[in-house]
Amino acid sequence: MMSRPVILVVEDDRDMRNVLLVALRGRGYDVVATETGAQAMAKLRELPADVMILDLGLPDIDGVDVATSVRKHHDLPIIVLSARREEEQQVKAFDAGANDYVTKPFREAELMARVRAALRYGRTSSDYSELEVGDIRMDTVERRVFLKNIEVVVTPIEFKLLRILLGEAGGVVTHGRLLNEVWGPGSKNEVQYLRVYMRQLRIKVEDNAAQPKRILTALGVGYRVVP
């Protein structure tokens, strides 16, 4: 028998926490709730959660710092659920390792769709502990990237993009899939944002980012890694 997915909710507001507990349990998920960032990180050391729903305005540690700390040691998808609507805050959360960002107030059906998408991401992203294509090697457990056996320092977002591309080496990964799996379902039109990150990634893994030979562009469609 397959166990039910475990959702870790990190929310200090009691009423909001109860809303999330009722909604998630009503859809068959096992839910563990914490009120602070410290409690959340302690829970993750004991519990193999499948998805984290993370508020940014926590009483002890800012949620962005929680995401950064969690991402250093865990690969579970992180959905930020926050009243902060500023683009700068959202970019900080994504750069810290968040997979998705939902603003409050939110529609329950939409949040549940984001949870289902995160669960799909989590299942596919952890299939391999190591990926190697040509002279690029990735340790998905230690979250390290090597080019010609020399370590390359990448951001959490760059790591996610490269992991998806390496996992589909030789095939084209569409803009839509990359945006959905890295930033969530609400980002499908943010192709220019994706291009910015791909440019940064190419600077790190190409001999000449202006003439890439490892990560190629499929014009108007997406990207592919040359095997």
Helices and strands as residue ranges (DSSP letters): E 6-10, H 14-26, E 30-34, H 37-46, E 51-54, H 63-73, E 78-82, H 87-96, E 100-103, H 108-125, E 130-133, E 136-139, E 144-147, E 150-152, H 156-167, E 173-174, H 175-183, G 185-187, H 191-205, E 215-218, E 222-225
